[in-house]
Amino acid sequence: MSLGSSKELAENKIILLYMIDKVNMPVSNHHITKLVLENKFMNYFILQQFLNELCDSGFLELSENGGKSFYSITPNGKKTLEYFVNLIPFGIKSIIDNTIPEIRSDIKKESLISADYTPKSENEYIVSCKLKEDNFTLIDLCITVGTKSDARTICENWKNNPQQIYSEIIASLTRKRDKTNRDKDED
């Protein structure tokens, strides 16, 4: 199976370097794949091969954070990009430049909102939910639930509605409670 001419191979690798450089922060394989496939720059398997080759060649660096892998451009990758950026067609550059703010926003959102669960036993799951604002943690909540289904639902709800849930928790915790009603409930 032919991967194309040498010029096409070089162009595709430079496109990847350009994308990762423009994001200007570590970017996940998911975000790179989404941009590449939505715009039909190359197919999935070639994309993965090129990402691996760029890492092996020292143009990209792969790091892990929170159990996820992220790509960053290396100084060598930046230098190579400077030399060959003119290989990228104007239309592709334009698509990338217009899409980067959305990707950057998605990455920031994902790094600020996290929810995950781990099984402790057959009927016990620990759910960890976190909400950050800039470098400040607003809430770091760890709860135990009895079913995997509940754990998944909590994670999904947290990821989809973090500000609303945070506000509800704060409202509930700061609401004045009538001690006499609480004493009656205990009887």
N, C-alpha and C positions, 0 to 999 in steps of 0.2 A: 504494500500500500504506500503510495507516494504522499508525502506531506506537503508537496508543493515545491516551488523553486526556492533557491537560497535567499532571494530577495523577499519572497513571501514569509519565509521562516524568520528572517531578521526583522521584518516589519511587524509581525505578530508579537515577537518578544519585546520590541521597542514599545509597542502599544501597551503591553502589560507594565513595563517599567514606567511609562508615562502615566498610566492610570494610578498606580500605587504612589508615584511621586506627587501627583496632583491632590490625592486625598490628604497627604501631609500628616498622616497618623497611621499607626498599625491598622491593617485592614484584613478582615477575615476572608477565608476562601469563599464563603457564602456570598459576600458582597461582590467580590471579583467575578465569581461565576454568574451571578445575577446580571451584572452589567454586560458581560461578554455575551451571554446567551440571549438576553433580551434584544441586543443590537446585532446579533448574528455575526460578530467579529470572527469567531472560530467555534469549532465544536468542543464539547465538554472534555473529551479525551485528549485532544491536542492541547487544550488549555492546561489541563493538569500536568501533562508532559512538559510543557514549556515552563510552568511554575517550578517544577522539580529541577529542570535544567538550569533555570536562572538562579536557583538556590545553590545548586552544585557548583556553578561557575562563580559564585560570590557576588552576584549582582542584586540578589534579594536575600533577606534574612528571615528565617522562620522562628517565631518565638511563641511561647505559651503563656496564657494568662487566664486564670479561672477555668482551666480545663479546655480552653479554646485555643486554636492556632491562629496566629496573625502574621501577615507579611509586611515587611518594611524594606524600603530601598536602601542599599548600602552606598557608601561614598563611591565605590567602584561603579555601581549601577547608575548613580547620578552622572558621573563623568561619561560613561558610555552613552547615556541618554542625551547629554549635551551634544555629543558628536553626531548622533544619528537621528535626532528628533525630526529632521526634515524628511525622513522616510515615511512618516505618518501622514496619510492623506488629510487634507484640511477638514473634510466632512467628518471623519472619525474623531479628529481632535475636538471639533465643535461639539459632537455628541458627548464625548467624555467631559469636556469642560462644563457643559450644561447639566450633566448628571451628578457631578461631584458634590455640589452642595447637599443634595438629597442623601447621598451615601454618607457624607460626613455627619449629617443630622441623625441618620439611622444608627451609626456607630456610637455617637454620643449618647443617644437614648438607650441603646442596649447596655452601655457601660454604666449608666446611671440607675437602671432598673434591672434587678436580678431576682430570680426565684428558682429554687431547685429543691429537690427532695431526695432523701436517702433512706433506704429501708433499714430499720434497726432490728426488727424481727418480722415474723409473718404477719402480725396484726399491729405493727407499730412503724410509722413513717415520720421522719423528722423533716419538716418543711422550713426552709430558710428563705426569707424575703427581705430584700434590701432596697432602699431608695436613697439615692445620693443627689445632691445639688452641687455642682462644681466638684470640689474636693471634700465636701462636708457631708457626712452621713446623717440624713434626716431620721431614718428609722432602720433598725436591724432587728427583724422579728424572727424568732425561732419557736415553732410550735410542733407539738406531736399530735398526729391523727391516727385513726385506726385502720384506714383503708388506703390503698394505692389510688383509687378513684378520687377520694377526697383530697389527697396530696396533689394530684394532677389538676384538679379543679381550682384549688387554692393558687397554684403556680400560674395557671392560665388567667384567672381573675386578677391576680396581682400584676402580671405583665400587661394586661389590657386596660386596667383601671387603677394604676398606682396612686395617683393624686387623690382620687375620690376615696379610696380605701384609707389612705393616710389621714385625710381630713376627718373621716368617720371615726377612726381610732382616737385621734386627738380630741375630737368633740366628746366622745364617750368618756375618755379618761379625765377630761377637765371639767365635766359637768358636775355641779354640786349635787351630792346625794344626801337625801334626808336620812339621818341616822335612825330616827324613830321608825321609819318604814322598814329599814333594814333589820332592826331588832325584831319587829313584828314578823317578818318573813322567816326569821330563824326559829321562832316558836313553833 
